[in-house]
Amino acid sequence: MKYVCQVCGYVYDEEAEGVPFAELPDSWTCPMCKAPKSMFAPEESEERNVAAMQPASIDADMLQLSPGALAALFSNLARGAEKQYMEKEPVLFRRISEYFAAVVPSISDADINMLRAISAEDIDNAYPQTKAIASSKGDRGALRACTWGEKVERILQALLDRYRSEGESFLENTEVWVCSICGFVYIGDNPPSICPVCKVPDWKFEKVV
């Protein structure tokens, strides 16, 4: 039996490893991206026929993005424009992003449980719906972005779960690295040699200060 990491795609082959996956300790993590054992699934369950999914109907309210979503959108547009070697557009996109970031309303009762619930909603509903729409339109770029985003979301879930169980102690005496391309978060003294999600080299990682 083979088990696949839902974050980076690493395959644990029971026959090759000589140890049944079920017998691995709960503390075992993915050798590639450090995702927890719970992020693995049997290989056959990883096969998803996205093209067969029907796009969900979209209400007008769903088309109204929040200030936070707009800030993230324009920040990504700025990065994309930079990669296209544009001169004026990145500056403008960044200014718009900063504007929306400044007007994001504060949430007085926000906590880690709320973040975990929002993340679960994205995995269970938002990404499947977005993939279905992108597939129906034949938009391969959007499908790839969704695939990367979903994988990053899963590692963030794992980090939130660790924070809930261990507190900030799991961040002591180590560093936090973020891939500047896909947003993958890595906890360790040094970034991985290649990003487990988008496969860019380690120099594309930025250290969170």
C-alpha angles and dihedrals in degrees: 000000000000128000124200128211107237090211107049104005097245110162121221107203110198093199094051094042095044093220124095111241091234090060094057111107118257088244091062114116136192111279090221107043105006093241111160124257090257089067091067124093134184109276096244092056090059091068108099125177097214092170090062092056115101118228112251118240112260121221120213089247090061090060092061106090121207121241089255092052091048091050090054092044095054092042089057091046089054091053091047092050090050090054088053088055092242116160111201102026098066091054093050094045091049092051091051090048091051091050094054092042089056093054098047105128117240119244110217096197097043114137141154093274090058091051091050091050092050090049091051090050090054093051096044100041119000099055096044090050093047092047091051092052093046090048093050089053094045090237103158093176092056091046091053092047089051091049092052092044093051092050091049090048090055094053089048088054089053091050091049090051091050091049091051092052101035106023120212091325091092088063095052118113093005140082135245117226128189125196107236091211106049104007097244110165120218127187114207146092091272133017119258115270089247130014108261090218110039099015098231118147124267095260088071089068121096124206116234108230 
